[in-house]
Amino acid sequence: MINYKEIGKVAAGFLLGTAGVSIMSSRDAKKAYTYVTAAALRGKDSVLKRTQIIRENAGDIYEDAKEMNEERAAEEAAREIEDAKEILRMAEEKSGQAESAGENADPEAAPEKDA
């Protein structure tokens, strides 16, 4: 048995497809496609420009951050050196005080050694 409903659907699809191809290949459609493509290219150019600006800014930020970390490391090293010098100075003062305290001691108070 022939199903005329299915044959009708296939025929309608064929006609719409043929009409669609005709419409898409018309001069007005080509003009519309050209405008849409031109707009897409302008958008692409704008995105690429913004991307380049962002990359440049990111590079600048990265370099500034590296420089900042190097400066901090140098400052920390300088602080450690100053702390070490202060510790040495304090140790020298204490040893100098101990030596001078030993020289100022009363010789009579010192225990006598049997010879």
TORBA-695006 format. One line per field, with one value per residue: x, y, z of N, C-alpha, C in turn. Coordinates in Angstrom, 2 decimals, decimal comma. Each point is the difference from the previous one (the first is absolute). Layout:
TORBA-695006
neast	X ... $
nnorth	Y ... $
nup	Z ... $
caeast	X ... $
canorth	Y ... $
caup	Z ... $
ceast	X ... $
cnorth	Y ... $
cup	Z ... $
END
This chain:
TORBA-695006
neast	0,82 -0,33 0,97 -1,11 -0,25 0,72 -0,61 -1,07 0,41 0,37 -1,10 -0,65 0,74 -0,21 -1,27 -0,11 0,66 -0,72 -1,09 0,44 0,39 -1,14 -0,63 0,73 -0,27 -1,05 -0,10 -1,24 -0,14 0,63 -0,76 -1,04 0,38 0,17 -1,12 -0,59 0,60 -0,29 -1,20 -0,03 0,50 -0,88 -0,93 0,45 0,09 -1,19 -0,41 0,59 -0,50 -1,17 0,07 0,45 -0,95 -0,87 0,51 0,01 -1,22 -0,35 0,66 -0,56 -1,17 0,26 0,49 -1,04 -0,75 0,68 -0,04 -1,29 -0,11 0,70 -0,71 -1,09 0,46 0,34 -1,18 -0,55 0,79 -0,29 -1,27 0,13 0,65 -0,91 -0,92 0,68 0,15 -1,28 -0,25 0,81 -0,55 -1,18 0,36 0,51 -1,09 -0,74 0,71 -0,12 -1,26 -0,05 0,72 -0,70 -1,00 0,63 0,32 -1,22 0,08 -0,31 1,32 -0,25 -1,10 0,96 -0,37 0,80 0,98 0,00 1,20 $
nnorth	-1,16 0,93 0,56 0,61 -0,21 -1,12 -0,34 0,49 -0,62 -1,04 0,10 0,22 -0,95 -0,70 0,41 -0,21 -1,13 -0,25 0,36 -0,74 -0,91 0,16 -0,01 -1,02 -0,32 0,64 1,05 0,16 -1,31 0,04 1,06 -0,65 -1,08 0,86 0,62 -1,16 -0,43 1,16 -0,09 -1,28 0,42 1,02 -0,85 -0,81 1,04 0,36 -1,25 -0,09 1,21 -0,33 -1,11 0,72 0,91 -0,99 -0,57 1,19 0,25 -1,22 0,24 1,20 -0,54 -0,98 0,87 0,80 -1,09 -0,40 1,24 0,03 -1,23 0,41 1,13 -0,73 -0,85 1,04 0,55 -1,18 -0,16 1,26 -0,28 -1,15 0,67 0,98 -0,96 -0,63 1,17 0,21 -1,24 0,15 1,19 -0,54 -1,02 0,88 0,72 -1,10 -0,43 1,22 -0,04 -1,23 0,39 1,11 -0,79 -0,84 1,06 0,42 -1,29 -0,06 0,22 0,73 0,27 -0,04 -1,26 -0,25 -0,13 -1,23 0,44 $
nup	0,00 -0,76 0,70 -0,41 1,27 0,00 -1,11 0,59 1,11 -0,72 -0,68 1,13 0,55 -1,10 -0,03 1,30 -0,16 -1,08 0,65 1,02 -0,89 -0,60 1,16 0,42 -1,25 0,52 -0,79 0,47 -0,10 -1,16 -0,25 0,50 -0,68 -0,99 0,31 0,14 -1,11 -0,58 0,55 -0,40 -1,14 0,04 0,35 -0,94 -0,83 0,45 -0,09 -1,18 -0,24 0,52 -0,69 -1,00 0,26 0,17 -1,08 -0,59 0,46 -0,38 -1,12 -0,04 0,31 -0,85 -0,87 0,26 -0,06 -1,08 -0,46 0,34 -0,46 -1,04 0,00 0,19 -0,89 -0,74 0,28 -0,20 -1,06 -0,32 0,31 -0,64 -0,93 0,05 0,01 -0,94 -0,60 0,27 -0,37 -1,03 -0,21 0,25 -0,77 -0,85 0,19 -0,05 -1,05 -0,49 0,41 -0,48 -1,05 -0,14 0,21 -0,80 -0,70 0,26 -0,04 1,28 -0,17 1,10 -0,72 -0,90 -0,10 1,03 -0,83 0,41 0,25 $
caeast	-0,82 0,77 -0,31 0,06 0,40 1,46 0,44 -0,27 1,02 1,26 -0,15 0,01 1,38 0,77 -0,36 0,55 1,45 0,29 -0,31 1,01 1,24 -0,24 0,01 1,35 0,92 -0,45 0,91 -0,25 0,53 1,46 0,32 -0,19 1,11 1,20 -0,08 0,19 1,40 0,79 -0,18 0,74 1,43 0,26 -0,02 1,23 1,10 -0,13 0,40 1,44 0,64 -0,15 0,84 1,39 0,14 0,00 1,29 1,04 -0,18 0,39 1,47 0,48 -0,30 0,92 1,34 -0,03 -0,06 1,33 0,87 -0,40 0,50 1,46 0,27 -0,31 1,05 1,20 -0,23 0,05 1,41 0,65 -0,45 0,68 1,39 0,01 -0,28 1,21 0,99 -0,43 0,29 1,46 0,38 -0,42 0,87 1,31 -0,14 -0,07 1,32 0,84 -0,37 0,47 1,46 0,31 -0,41 1,06 1,18 -0,29 -0,24 0,93 0,93 0,02 -1,19 0,20 0,61 1,43 0,37 1,15 1,08 $
canorth	1,16 1,23 0,98 1,31 1,00 0,01 0,53 1,43 0,61 0,01 1,00 1,33 0,24 0,27 1,34 0,99 0,00 0,69 1,43 0,52 0,20 1,17 1,21 0,20 0,40 1,25 1,13 0,64 -0,87 0,12 1,30 -0,13 -0,82 0,83 0,91 -0,79 -0,41 1,20 0,30 -1,01 0,31 1,16 -0,50 -0,78 0,96 0,65 -0,98 -0,18 1,19 -0,03 -1,10 0,48 0,94 -0,78 -0,70 0,98 0,38 -1,15 -0,05 1,09 -0,36 -1,08 0,57 0,81 -0,91 -0,59 1,04 0,22 -1,13 0,12 1,08 -0,51 -0,96 0,78 0,67 -1,03 -0,36 1,12 -0,04 -1,12 0,42 0,98 -0,73 -0,76 0,98 0,43 -1,12 -0,02 1,15 -0,27 -1,06 0,61 0,84 -0,89 -0,59 1,10 0,27 -1,12 0,15 1,13 -0,40 -0,88 0,82 0,86 -0,81 0,23 -1,13 -0,58 -0,81 -1,23 -1,02 -0,17 -1,30 -0,57 -0,32 $
caup	0,00 -0,16 1,04 -0,66 0,98 0,01 -1,29 0,06 0,85 -0,75 -1,07 0,62 0,41 -1,21 -0,46 0,92 -0,18 -1,26 0,21 0,91 -0,75 -0,87 0,84 0,53 -1,06 -0,61 0,14 1,29 1,05 -0,04 0,57 1,44 0,49 -0,04 1,14 1,22 0,03 0,29 1,42 0,75 -0,13 0,85 1,38 0,19 0,13 1,29 1,02 -0,10 0,55 1,47 0,47 -0,04 1,10 1,25 0,07 0,34 1,41 0,82 -0,02 0,86 1,39 0,36 0,18 1,22 1,14 0,16 0,54 1,38 0,79 0,09 0,96 1,33 0,36 0,30 1,28 1,04 0,17 0,67 1,39 0,66 0,21 1,08 1,25 0,34 0,49 1,33 0,91 0,19 0,81 1,37 0,53 0,26 1,19 1,17 0,24 0,47 1,38 0,81 0,13 0,88 1,35 0,49 0,27 1,14 1,20 1,11 0,06 1,32 0,15 -0,74 0,85 -0,19 -0,48 0,70 -0,91 $
ceast	0,89 -0,48 0,20 0,44 1,53 0,56 -0,19 1,05 1,33 -0,06 0,07 1,42 0,87 -0,27 0,57 1,52 0,41 -0,24 1,05 1,31 -0,15 0,07 1,42 0,97 -0,45 0,99 -0,17 0,56 1,52 0,44 -0,12 1,14 1,30 0,03 0,26 1,47 0,90 -0,10 0,78 1,50 0,38 0,02 1,27 1,18 -0,03 0,45 1,51 0,77 -0,07 0,87 1,46 0,26 0,08 1,33 1,12 -0,09 0,42 1,52 0,60 -0,21 0,97 1,40 0,06 -0,01 1,36 0,96 -0,30 0,53 1,51 0,39 -0,26 1,08 1,28 -0,15 0,08 1,44 0,75 -0,39 0,71 1,47 0,09 -0,26 1,24 1,09 -0,34 0,30 1,49 0,46 -0,35 0,89 1,38 -0,05 -0,01 1,37 0,97 -0,30 0,50 1,51 0,34 -0,42 1,06 1,24 -0,20 -0,23 1,09 0,93 0,01 -1,19 0,15 0,64 1,46 0,28 1,20 1,03 0,80 $
cnorth	1,25 1,01 1,38 1,12 0,12 0,57 1,51 0,72 0,10 1,07 1,41 0,35 0,33 1,41 1,08 0,09 0,74 1,50 0,62 0,28 1,22 1,28 0,30 0,46 1,29 1,12 0,69 -0,84 0,09 1,31 -0,07 -0,83 0,81 0,96 -0,74 -0,42 1,19 0,37 -0,99 0,28 1,21 -0,42 -0,78 0,94 0,69 -0,93 -0,19 1,20 -0,01 -1,11 0,43 0,96 -0,74 -0,74 0,95 0,39 -1,14 -0,13 1,07 -0,34 -1,08 0,53 0,84 -0,89 -0,66 1,00 0,24 -1,13 0,04 1,07 -0,48 -0,97 0,74 0,71 -1,00 -0,43 1,10 0,03 -1,12 0,34 0,98 -0,68 -0,77 0,94 0,45 -1,10 -0,08 1,15 -0,24 -1,07 0,57 0,88 -0,86 -0,61 1,07 0,32 -1,11 0,10 1,14 -0,31 -0,89 0,79 0,85 -0,79 0,24 -1,20 -0,65 -0,91 -1,34 -1,03 -0,19 -1,43 -0,47 -0,42 -1,16 $
cup	0,00 1,04 -0,61 0,95 0,03 -1,29 -0,02 0,84 -0,73 -1,09 0,58 0,44 -1,19 -0,51 0,92 -0,12 -1,25 0,14 0,91 -0,71 -0,90 0,80 0,48 -1,08 -0,69 0,31 1,35 1,14 0,05 0,63 1,53 0,60 0,06 1,19 1,32 0,13 0,33 1,48 0,87 -0,06 0,85 1,47 0,32 0,19 1,36 1,13 -0,01 0,57 1,52 0,60 0,05 1,16 1,33 0,15 0,39 1,47 0,92 0,05 0,89 1,47 0,47 0,28 1,28 1,24 0,24 0,63 1,48 0,89 0,15 1,01 1,43 0,47 0,38 1,35 1,15 0,26 0,75 1,48 0,76 0,28 1,15 1,35 0,44 0,53 1,41 1,03 0,27 0,89 1,46 0,63 0,32 1,24 1,26 0,31 0,50 1,44 0,92 0,21 0,95 1,43 0,62 0,35 1,25 1,28 1,03 0,10 1,36 0,22 -0,73 0,91 -0,33 -0,42 0,79 -0,98 0,42 $
END
